[in-house]
Amino acid sequence: MDFELRAAREKLEREQRERKARAKAKMEKEKRAKAEAARQRDALEAAQRAKRLDAERAQLEATQQMEESLLLGNGISFMRILEAVPFKGQGDKIKLPPSSFEELSGQNALDKGPMYFRLTRVNHQTMAEKPSIAYSGVLEFTASEGTVQLPTHVWQNLFPDRSSEGVDVPLVELRYVSLPKGTYAKLKPEGAGFHDLPNHKAVLETELRLHATLSEGETIRVSYGETQYGLRVLELKPASTVSVIETDIDVDIEALEGENHVLVPLEMGKIVEGIVEEGKFKYYKFVVDGTVSEVIRSEFADLEVKLQADNSGNGDTDIYVSRHPLIFPTQHRHEWSSHETGSKNLVIKHKDPNLVPGNYTIGVYGFKGVSKYQISVHVKDRNVNVQKVGEGDKVNSEDLVECGNCKRHVARRTIVVHEAYCVRHNVVCQYEGCGVVLRREESENHAHCVKCGRAFQKGEMEKHMKVFHEPTACLCGIVLEKEEMVRIKIIYILHLFFLFGLETVAVKTKYGKVGKIRLVRTYPVLDCCTLLCIKLLYIRPDQYQYPLQTVICIFKGSLTAPFPRLPKAIMSLIKFSGILVQTNEFICSM
């Protein structure tokens, strides 16, 4: 009996403990659930508060941006983030998508005159890094939607550390801004040589016509011939960024301290020492004044450019000479040249029609190695060692006999002795059209180019082949030899003249011959923007037989039509050709 009561009591106590444990566990679970619910509620309320704050902040920023845009744009608000795409263009005018035009025209932006934009680089930068900023005008609204096309100048300002092919999805923030018209600009060349250009301010003003804006600290590139000059903007008035459209702006170009001229001055008769590296140019300038010109025109003197090479090294040079306005002569753009190995004497004859009073440039090109030299320009007397008419022995023409070897006419009484000596010591070159008489020891070194037939010493043949017959790549992609390249460009320019209404042009050869040629189209015009259409035009051989040096435009129906009236695209192609084109009102160095 006691055993049963004890067992029942223990069972009851056990059940009571289990019920208490379950009740306690339930209470703890409910407590945890309430705590989790409270935490979630607090988190939700915090998120809602943060969302409200973000919305308020975004609204505030949007309002500030709107106010800033309205302030910058003088009442016009325009802001977009677009993908930047480079294109090969000059100046600072960008291309925008058509939708931008609709948005801007909807705010009457076109009525406010030229449009300007501030571009800010928005990616690839840290918080501490100052964002790149550039200003620009607009060229046209033809870009793809979501993109803005940037010319080289603007691209380099925004992405100075990257090439146009090295940026992954570059983004820029674009804002419409209102800029004051500039009244003053102070610039400084980054390198030497800009002040050597004739009318360098006019050259700069021509470049500024391609720009809509100027900003302090930016660098603009000025091209003259094949040389580029960088000019940094130091100061602007009345603001740090100004408009340069439809405004008269005073430009001040600050000189470099201790600037060394790119064009080293040469005085007549003075010797100047120089050194040039392979593949580079060293330029000199000299003046043919009225006095020198009179001496040369008297037919008793020529002009000689003399380069004395230092034979201690293995270097070699070429010299190219041009008359201004062609400032920097090159391998493909010059009026006179000399390519002899070693020292050179380039004689410009007194009968050369291009030898007139004016400024001239000599370009010494490093053909091979590092070359040291001495260069000078002087008037060379033509009367030295020249026998005047009437002096010396008089020989009757009937007493002259032709030598069977050298073909010279000698006195009949000495012909036997002369021929015996001539056959033993002299050799006549048998190359067709040559016939030069050489000493036997010299004949082994005499050779003719297999392509053009010119005569050289064998040691000079390698240089001749490289200078005149090595294929050259043109900007259009065509690859031709030097003389063929010049001929192709001349024919192409004449073809362009024909396309734009010129039926006849006057030509002036390097020998001074002037005549007219008729431009004839033999096939339908396919494309006036490629060198392939050179085949559409030919020049009749009986009308023109000499190398062109100058093309003088004669416009259909008018001899006074100014050359600049030709379309800009044709102007650029003419400059690309490397030919001097002129009318009676305009001369342009190509």
C-alpha positions as CSV (number, residue, x, y, z in Angstrom):
1,M,0.0,0.0,0.0
2,D,2.7,2.5,1.0
3,F,4.6,1.4,-2.2
4,E,1.7,2.3,-4.4
5,L,1.1,5.7,-2.7
6,R,4.8,6.5,-3.0
7,A,4.7,5.6,-6.7
8,A,1.6,7.7,-7.3
9,R,3.2,10.7,-5.5
10,E,6.4,10.5,-7.6
11,K,4.4,10.3,-10.8
12,L,2.4,13.3,-9.8
13,E,5.5,15.2,-8.9
14,R,7.1,14.3,-12.2
15,E,4.1,15.4,-14.2
16,Q,4.1,18.7,-12.3
17,R,7.7,19.3,-13.1
18,E,7.1,18.5,-16.8
19,R,4.2,20.9,-16.9
20,K,6.2,23.6,-15.2
21,A,9.1,23.1,-17.7
22,R,6.7,23.2,-20.7
23,A,5.1,26.4,-19.3
24,K,8.5,28.0,-18.8
25,A,9.7,27.1,-22.3
26,K,6.4,28.5,-23.7
27,M,6.9,31.7,-21.8
28,E,10.5,32.0,-23.0
29,K,9.5,31.4,-26.6
30,E,6.7,34.0,-26.4
31,K,9.2,36.4,-24.9
32,R,11.7,35.8,-27.7
33,A,9.0,36.2,-30.3
34,K,7.9,39.5,-28.8
35,A,11.5,40.7,-28.8
36,E,12.0,39.7,-32.4
37,A,8.8,41.4,-33.4
38,A,9.9,44.5,-31.6
39,R,13.3,44.4,-33.3
40,Q,11.7,43.9,-36.7
41,R,9.3,46.8,-36.1
42,D,12.2,49.0,-35.0
43,A,14.2,48.0,-38.1
44,L,11.2,48.7,-40.3
45,E,10.6,52.0,-38.8
46,A,14.4,52.9,-39.1
47,A,14.3,51.8,-42.8
48,Q,11.2,53.9,-43.4
49,R,12.9,56.9,-41.6
50,A,16.0,56.4,-43.7
51,K,14.0,56.2,-46.9
52,R,12.2,59.3,-46.0
53,L,15.5,61.0,-45.3
54,D,17.0,59.8,-48.6
55,A,13.9,61.0,-50.4
56,E,14.1,64.4,-48.7
57,R,17.9,64.5,-49.4
58,A,17.4,63.5,-53.1
59,Q,14.6,66.1,-53.4
60,L,16.9,68.7,-51.9
61,E,19.8,67.7,-54.2
62,A,17.4,67.8,-57.2
63,T,16.2,71.2,-56.2
64,Q,19.8,72.4,-55.7
65,Q,20.8,70.9,-59.1
66,M,17.8,72.5,-60.7
67,E,18.7,75.8,-59.2
68,E,22.3,75.4,-60.1
69,S,21.4,74.4,-63.7
70,L,19.1,77.4,-64.0
71,L,21.8,79.6,-62.6
72,L,24.5,78.2,-64.9
73,G,22.2,78.0,-67.9
74,N,20.7,81.5,-67.4
75,G,17.2,80.1,-67.0
76,I,17.8,76.8,-69.0
77,S,18.1,73.5,-67.1
78,F,19.8,70.7,-69.0
79,M,21.7,67.9,-67.3
80,R,22.5,64.4,-68.6
81,I,24.9,61.6,-67.9
82,L,26.1,60.1,-71.2
83,E,28.7,57.7,-72.5
84,A,31.7,59.5,-74.0
85,V,32.8,58.4,-77.5
86,P,35.8,59.9,-79.2
87,F,35.9,61.1,-82.8
88,K,38.7,62.7,-84.8
89,G,37.7,66.3,-84.9
90,Q,39.3,69.7,-84.4
91,G,38.4,72.3,-81.8
92,D,36.1,71.7,-78.8
93,K,32.7,71.2,-80.4
94,I,30.9,68.0,-79.4
95,K,28.2,65.9,-81.0
96,L,25.0,65.3,-79.0
97,P,22.0,62.9,-79.6
98,P,18.9,64.3,-81.3
99,S,16.8,64.0,-78.1
100,S,19.1,66.7,-76.6
101,F,18.1,69.1,-79.4
102,E,14.4,68.5,-78.7
103,E,14.9,69.1,-74.9
104,L,17.0,72.3,-75.5
105,S,14.8,73.7,-78.2
106,G,11.8,73.1,-75.9
107,Q,13.4,75.5,-73.4
108,N,14.1,78.1,-76.2
109,A,17.9,77.5,-75.8
110,L,18.4,78.2,-79.5
111,D,17.0,81.7,-79.1
112,K,19.8,82.5,-76.6
113,G,22.6,82.2,-79.2
114,P,25.5,79.7,-79.2
115,M,25.1,76.8,-76.8
116,Y,27.9,75.9,-74.3
117,F,28.2,72.8,-72.0
118,R,30.2,71.8,-69.0
119,L,31.4,68.2,-69.1
120,T,32.5,66.5,-65.9
121,R,34.1,63.0,-65.7
122,V,32.0,61.0,-63.3
123,N,33.7,57.6,-63.2
124,H,37.1,56.1,-62.5
125,Q,37.9,58.6,-59.8
126,T,38.1,58.6,-56.0
127,M,36.5,61.0,-53.6
128,A,39.8,62.8,-53.0
129,E,40.5,63.1,-56.7
130,K,39.5,66.3,-58.4
131,P,37.1,65.5,-61.2
132,S,38.2,66.4,-64.8
133,I,36.2,69.2,-66.2
134,A,36.0,70.6,-69.8
135,Y,33.9,73.1,-71.6
136,S,32.6,72.9,-75.1
137,G,30.3,74.1,-77.8
138,V,28.0,71.9,-79.9
139,L,28.8,70.9,-83.5
140,E,25.7,68.9,-84.4
141,F,23.0,66.6,-82.9
142,T,23.8,63.4,-84.7
143,A,25.3,61.2,-82.0
144,S,23.6,57.9,-81.0
145,E,21.2,58.1,-78.1
146,G,22.9,57.8,-74.7
147,T,26.3,58.9,-76.1
148,V,28.2,62.2,-76.6
149,Q,31.0,62.3,-79.2
150,L,34.0,64.2,-78.1
151,P,36.7,65.7,-80.3
152,T,40.4,65.0,-79.5
153,H,40.9,68.2,-77.6
154,V,37.9,67.6,-75.2
155,W,38.7,63.9,-74.8
156,Q,42.3,64.7,-73.7
157,N,41.1,67.3,-71.2
158,L,38.6,64.8,-69.6
159,F,40.7,61.6,-69.9
160,P,44.4,62.8,-69.9
161,D,45.7,59.6,-68.5
162,R,44.0,57.3,-71.0
163,S,44.0,56.8,-74.8
164,S,40.7,56.8,-76.7
165,E,40.9,53.0,-76.7
166,G,41.7,52.4,-73.1
167,V,38.5,53.6,-71.2
168,D,35.7,51.1,-70.4
169,V,32.4,52.8,-70.8
170,P,33.6,56.4,-69.8
171,L,30.7,58.5,-68.5
172,V,30.5,62.3,-68.4
173,E,28.0,64.6,-66.8
174,L,26.8,67.2,-69.3
175,R,25.3,70.5,-68.2
176,Y,24.1,73.5,-70.3
177,V,25.9,76.6,-69.2
178,S,25.9,80.3,-70.1
179,L,29.4,81.8,-70.6
180,P,30.5,85.4,-70.9
181,K,32.2,86.6,-74.0
182,G,36.0,86.7,-73.7
183,T,37.8,90.1,-73.9
184,Y,41.4,89.0,-73.1
185,A,43.4,85.9,-73.2
186,K,47.0,85.3,-72.2
187,L,48.7,82.1,-73.5
188,K,52.2,80.7,-73.3
189,P,53.8,78.2,-75.7
190,E,54.8,74.9,-74.1
191,G,57.8,74.6,-76.3
192,A,60.1,76.6,-78.5
193,G,59.5,77.6,-82.1
194,F,56.0,79.1,-82.1
195,H,57.4,82.7,-82.2
196,D,59.4,81.7,-85.3
197,L,56.2,81.3,-87.3
198,P,55.4,84.3,-89.5
199,N,52.2,86.0,-88.3
200,H,52.0,83.6,-85.4
201,K,49.1,85.5,-83.9
202,A,47.1,85.0,-87.2
203,V,47.9,81.3,-87.0
204,L,46.6,81.2,-83.5
205,E,43.4,83.1,-84.4
206,T,42.8,80.7,-87.2
207,E,42.9,77.8,-84.7
208,L,40.7,79.7,-82.2
209,R,38.0,79.8,-84.9
210,L,37.6,76.0,-84.3
211,H,36.9,76.6,-80.6
212,A,33.8,77.8,-78.9
213,T,35.3,78.2,-75.4
214,L,38.6,78.8,-73.6
215,S,39.3,77.8,-70.0
216,E,42.3,78.7,-67.8
217,G,44.7,75.9,-67.4
218,E,43.8,74.0,-70.6
219,T,46.2,73.5,-73.5
220,I,45.2,74.1,-77.1
221,R,47.1,72.6,-80.0
222,V,48.0,74.7,-83.0
223,S,49.0,73.0,-86.2
224,Y,51.3,74.6,-88.8
225,G,52.2,72.3,-91.7
226,E,53.3,69.1,-90.1
227,T,54.3,70.6,-86.8
228,Q,52.0,71.0,-83.7
229,Y,52.5,73.6,-81.0
230,G,50.9,73.5,-77.6
231,L,49.8,76.8,-75.9
232,R,48.6,76.8,-72.3
233,V,45.9,79.3,-71.3
234,L,47.3,81.3,-68.4
235,E,44.7,84.0,-67.9
236,L,41.3,84.9,-69.2
237,K,39.0,87.9,-68.7
238,P,36.3,88.5,-67.6
239,A,36.0,84.9,-66.2
240,S,38.1,81.7,-65.9
241,T,36.0,80.2,-68.8
242,V,34.8,82.4,-71.6
243,S,33.2,82.2,-75.0
244,V,35.3,83.0,-78.1
245,I,32.4,83.0,-80.6
246,E,31.4,86.3,-82.2
247,T,33.7,88.3,-80.0
248,D,36.8,90.5,-80.3
249,I,39.3,89.1,-77.9
250,D,42.8,90.5,-77.3
251,V,45.4,87.7,-77.3
252,D,48.7,88.1,-75.6
253,I,51.3,85.4,-76.2
254,E,54.0,85.2,-73.5
255,A,57.5,84.4,-74.6
256,L,59.5,81.5,-73.1
257,E,62.5,82.5,-70.9
258,G,65.6,81.9,-72.9
259,E,63.7,80.5,-75.8
260,N,65.9,78.7,-78.4
261,H,64.5,79.3,-81.9
262,V,63.5,76.2,-83.9
263,L,64.5,78.2,-87.0
264,V,68.2,79.0,-86.3
265,P,69.1,82.3,-88.1
266,L,71.8,82.0,-90.8
267,E,73.6,85.1,-92.1
268,M,75.0,85.1,-95.6
269,G,78.6,83.9,-95.6
270,K,78.5,82.9,-91.9
271,I,79.2,79.3,-90.9
272,V,77.1,77.7,-88.2
273,E,77.8,74.3,-86.5
274,G,75.1,71.8,-85.9
275,I,74.2,68.3,-84.9
276,V,71.2,66.2,-85.9
277,E,70.0,62.7,-84.9
278,E,68.7,60.1,-87.2
279,G,65.1,60.6,-88.3
280,K,65.0,64.2,-87.0
281,F,65.1,67.7,-88.5
282,K,67.2,70.7,-87.7
283,Y,65.9,73.9,-89.2
284,Y,67.6,77.1,-90.3
285,K,66.3,80.3,-91.8
286,F,68.0,82.9,-94.1
287,V,66.9,85.9,-96.0
288,V,67.5,86.8,-99.7
289,D,67.2,90.6,-99.6
290,G,67.1,93.0,-102.5
291,T,70.8,93.4,-102.7
292,V,71.5,89.7,-102.9
293,S,68.7,89.2,-105.4
294,E,70.2,91.9,-107.7
295,V,73.6,90.2,-107.6
296,I,72.0,86.9,-108.5
297,R,69.8,88.3,-111.2
298,S,72.9,89.9,-112.8
299,E,73.6,86.3,-114.0
300,F,77.1,86.4,-112.5
301,A,76.3,84.5,-109.3
302,D,74.2,81.6,-107.9
303,L,73.0,80.9,-104.4
304,E,74.8,78.0,-102.7
305,V,73.8,76.1,-99.6
306,K,76.9,74.3,-98.3
307,L,77.0,71.6,-95.7
308,Q,80.4,70.3,-94.6
309,A,80.0,67.0,-92.9
310,D,82.2,65.8,-90.0
311,N,83.6,62.5,-91.3
312,S,84.6,61.3,-87.9
313,G,81.3,59.3,-87.5
314,N,79.1,57.2,-89.7
315,G,76.2,59.7,-89.9
316,D,74.7,61.1,-93.0
317,T,72.3,63.9,-93.8
318,D,69.9,65.2,-96.4
319,I,69.1,68.9,-96.9
320,Y,65.7,70.3,-98.0
321,V,65.1,74.0,-98.8
322,S,61.8,75.8,-99.1
323,R,60.6,79.4,-99.6
324,H,58.1,80.9,-97.2
325,P,55.2,80.5,-96.7
326,L,56.3,76.8,-96.5
327,I,58.2,77.1,-93.2
328,F,59.2,73.5,-92.4
329,P,60.4,71.6,-95.5
330,T,60.2,67.8,-95.3
331,Q,61.0,64.9,-97.6
332,H,57.7,65.4,-99.5
333,R,57.3,69.1,-99.2
334,H,60.2,71.2,-100.4
335,E,61.5,73.2,-103.4
336,W,65.1,72.1,-103.5
337,S,67.0,69.2,-102.0
338,S,70.4,67.5,-102.0
339,H,71.0,63.8,-101.1
340,E,74.7,63.3,-101.8
341,T,76.5,61.2,-99.3
342,G,78.7,63.2,-96.9
343,S,79.2,66.9,-97.6
344,K,76.8,68.7,-99.9
345,N,76.8,71.7,-102.1
346,L,73.2,72.7,-103.2
347,V,73.5,75.3,-105.9
348,I,70.3,77.2,-106.7
349,K,70.9,78.7,-110.2
350,H,70.3,82.3,-111.0
351,K,67.8,81.4,-113.7
352,D,65.6,79.5,-111.2
353,P,62.3,81.5,-111.2
354,N,61.6,80.5,-107.6
355,L,64.8,82.3,-106.4
356,V,63.2,85.6,-105.4
357,P,63.7,88.0,-102.5
358,G,62.1,86.6,-99.3
359,N,62.5,84.2,-96.4
360,Y,63.9,80.7,-96.8
361,T,64.2,77.7,-94.6
362,I,66.8,74.9,-94.7
363,G,65.9,71.6,-93.2
364,V,68.8,69.3,-92.3
365,Y,67.5,65.8,-92.0
366,G,69.4,63.0,-90.1
367,F,69.4,60.2,-92.7
368,K,71.6,57.9,-90.7
369,G,73.2,58.0,-87.3
370,V,74.2,61.2,-85.5
371,S,75.7,63.7,-87.8
372,K,77.9,66.7,-87.0
373,Y,78.2,69.4,-89.7
374,Q,78.9,73.0,-90.6
375,I,76.3,74.8,-92.7
376,S,76.4,78.1,-94.5
377,V,74.7,80.1,-97.3
378,H,76.6,82.3,-99.6
379,V,76.5,83.9,-103.0
380,K,78.7,81.8,-105.4
381,D,80.5,83.7,-108.1
382,R,80.0,82.1,-111.5
383,N,83.0,83.9,-113.1
384,V,85.6,82.0,-111.2
385,N,87.8,79.9,-113.6
386,V,85.5,80.8,-116.5
387,Q,87.3,81.6,-119.8
388,K,85.8,84.6,-121.6
389,V,84.9,84.5,-125.2
390,G,87.9,85.3,-127.4
391,E,90.5,84.2,-124.9
392,G,92.8,81.2,-125.5
393,D,93.7,79.5,-128.7
394,K,91.4,79.9,-131.6
395,V,90.7,76.7,-133.6
396,N,89.0,76.6,-136.9
397,S,86.0,74.3,-136.8
398,E,87.2,72.7,-140.1
399,D,90.3,71.5,-138.3
400,L,88.3,69.7,-135.5
401,V,87.9,65.9,-135.6
402,E,85.6,63.8,-133.4
403,C,87.3,61.3,-131.1
404,G,86.0,57.8,-131.7
405,N,86.1,57.0,-128.0
406,C,84.9,60.1,-126.0
407,K,83.2,61.9,-129.0
408,R,84.9,65.1,-128.2
409,H,86.1,67.4,-131.0
410,V,89.9,67.9,-130.9
411,A,92.4,69.4,-133.4
412,R,93.1,67.2,-136.4
413,R,96.9,67.4,-135.8
414,T,96.5,65.9,-132.3
415,I,93.8,63.3,-132.9
416,V,96.1,60.3,-133.1
417,V,97.8,61.1,-129.8
418,H,94.5,62.0,-128.2
419,E,92.7,58.8,-129.2
420,A,95.6,56.6,-128.1
421,Y,95.6,58.2,-124.7
422,C,91.8,58.3,-124.5
423,V,91.3,54.6,-125.3
424,R,93.9,53.6,-122.6
425,H,92.6,55.8,-119.8
426,N,88.9,56.7,-120.5
427,V,85.7,54.6,-120.7
428,V,82.4,55.8,-122.1
429,C,79.3,54.7,-120.1
430,Q,77.1,52.6,-122.4
431,Y,73.9,53.1,-120.5
432,E,71.3,54.5,-122.8
433,G,71.1,58.3,-122.6
434,C,74.2,58.6,-120.4
435,G,77.4,58.6,-122.5
436,V,79.5,60.2,-119.7
437,V,83.3,59.8,-120.1
438,L,85.0,58.3,-117.0
439,R,88.5,57.4,-116.0
440,R,88.9,53.7,-116.1
441,E,89.6,53.6,-112.3
442,E,86.3,55.6,-111.8
443,S,84.2,53.5,-114.1
444,E,84.0,50.6,-111.7
445,N,82.2,52.8,-109.2
446,H,79.8,54.3,-111.7
447,A,76.2,52.8,-111.7
448,H,72.7,53.6,-112.8
449,C,69.5,53.1,-110.9
450,V,67.5,50.3,-112.4
451,K,64.2,52.1,-111.7
452,C,64.8,55.7,-112.8
453,G,68.1,55.5,-114.7
454,R,69.9,58.2,-112.7
455,A,73.7,57.9,-112.4
456,F,75.4,57.6,-109.0
457,Q,78.5,56.1,-107.4
458,K,77.8,52.6,-106.2
459,G,78.1,53.8,-102.6
460,E,75.3,56.2,-103.0
461,M,72.9,53.8,-104.6
462,E,71.5,52.4,-101.4
463,K,70.6,55.9,-100.1
464,H,69.1,56.8,-103.5
465,M,66.8,53.7,-103.4
466,K,65.7,54.5,-99.9
467,V,65.1,58.2,-100.5
468,F,63.4,58.0,-103.9
469,H,62.1,54.5,-104.3
470,E,61.1,53.2,-100.9
471,P,57.3,52.9,-100.7
472,T,55.7,55.6,-98.6
473,A,52.3,55.3,-96.9
474,C,49.9,58.2,-97.5
475,L,47.3,59.3,-95.0
476,C,44.6,57.7,-97.2
477,G,46.3,54.3,-96.9
478,I,47.7,54.1,-100.4
479,V,51.4,53.1,-100.6
480,L,53.5,54.5,-103.5
481,E,57.1,55.6,-104.2
482,K,57.9,59.2,-103.6
483,E,57.6,60.7,-107.1
484,E,54.5,58.6,-107.9
485,M,53.0,59.8,-104.6
486,V,53.5,63.5,-105.6
487,R,52.1,62.9,-109.1
488,I,49.0,61.1,-107.7
489,K,48.3,64.0,-105.3
490,I,48.7,66.6,-108.0
491,I,46.2,64.7,-110.3
492,Y,43.8,64.3,-107.4
493,I,43.8,68.0,-106.6
494,L,43.2,68.8,-110.3
495,H,40.3,66.4,-110.2
496,L,38.8,68.2,-107.2
497,F,39.1,71.5,-109.1
498,F,37.2,69.9,-112.0
499,L,34.4,68.6,-109.7
500,F,33.9,72.1,-108.4
501,G,33.6,73.9,-111.7
502,L,37.1,74.6,-112.9
503,E,37.5,73.7,-116.6
504,T,41.0,75.1,-117.1
505,V,44.0,75.6,-114.8
506,A,47.3,77.3,-115.4
507,V,50.4,75.4,-114.4
508,K,53.9,76.5,-113.5
509,T,56.7,74.0,-113.6
510,K,59.8,74.0,-111.5
511,Y,61.6,75.2,-114.6
512,G,59.5,78.4,-114.8
513,K,57.3,77.3,-117.7
514,V,53.7,78.5,-117.4
515,G,50.9,77.2,-119.5
516,K,47.2,76.1,-119.4
517,I,45.8,72.6,-119.2
518,R,42.3,71.4,-119.7
519,L,40.7,69.1,-117.1
520,V,38.8,66.3,-118.8
521,R,36.5,63.8,-117.1
522,T,36.5,60.5,-118.9
523,Y,34.2,58.5,-116.6
524,P,31.2,59.2,-114.4
525,V,32.1,60.7,-111.0
526,L,31.9,57.9,-108.4
527,D,33.3,59.5,-105.2
528,C,35.0,62.8,-104.7
529,C,36.3,62.0,-101.2
530,T,38.8,59.2,-102.1
531,L,42.0,58.9,-104.0
532,L,40.5,56.2,-106.1
533,C,38.9,58.8,-108.4
534,I,42.2,59.9,-109.7
535,K,41.5,57.6,-112.6
536,L,38.6,59.9,-113.6
537,L,40.9,62.6,-114.9
538,Y,43.8,62.7,-117.2
539,I,46.2,65.4,-118.5
540,R,47.0,65.4,-122.2
541,P,50.8,64.8,-122.7
542,D,51.0,67.4,-125.5
543,Q,49.7,70.0,-123.1
544,Y,52.0,69.3,-120.1
545,Q,55.3,67.5,-119.9
546,Y,57.1,68.7,-116.8
547,P,56.7,68.1,-113.0
548,L,54.2,70.4,-111.4
549,Q,55.4,72.7,-108.6
550,T,52.7,75.4,-108.5
551,V,49.0,75.1,-109.5
552,I,47.4,78.5,-110.2
553,C,43.6,78.4,-110.1
554,I,41.6,80.0,-112.9
555,F,37.9,79.9,-111.9
556,K,35.3,79.3,-114.6
557,G,33.9,82.6,-115.7
558,S,36.0,84.7,-113.2
559,L,39.6,85.5,-112.6
560,T,39.0,87.3,-109.3
561,A,37.0,84.6,-107.4
562,P,38.7,84.2,-104.0
563,F,40.1,80.8,-103.4
564,P,38.6,80.5,-99.8
565,R,35.1,80.3,-101.4
566,L,35.8,76.6,-102.2
567,P,34.1,74.2,-99.7
568,K,36.0,73.6,-96.5
569,A,36.3,69.9,-97.2
570,I,38.1,70.6,-100.5
571,M,40.3,73.2,-98.7
572,S,41.4,70.5,-96.2
573,L,42.0,68.0,-99.0
574,I,44.1,70.6,-100.9
575,K,46.2,71.2,-97.8
576,F,46.6,67.5,-97.5
577,S,48.1,67.3,-101.0
578,G,51.2,69.3,-100.2
579,I,50.9,71.6,-103.2
580,L,51.1,75.4,-103.3
581,V,47.8,76.7,-104.7
582,Q,47.2,80.3,-105.4
583,T,45.0,82.9,-107.1
584,N,45.5,86.6,-107.5
585,E,43.9,87.2,-104.1
586,F,45.1,84.4,-102.0
587,I,48.2,82.3,-101.5
588,C,48.1,79.2,-99.2
589,S,51.1,77.1,-98.3
590,M,50.2,73.4,-98.3
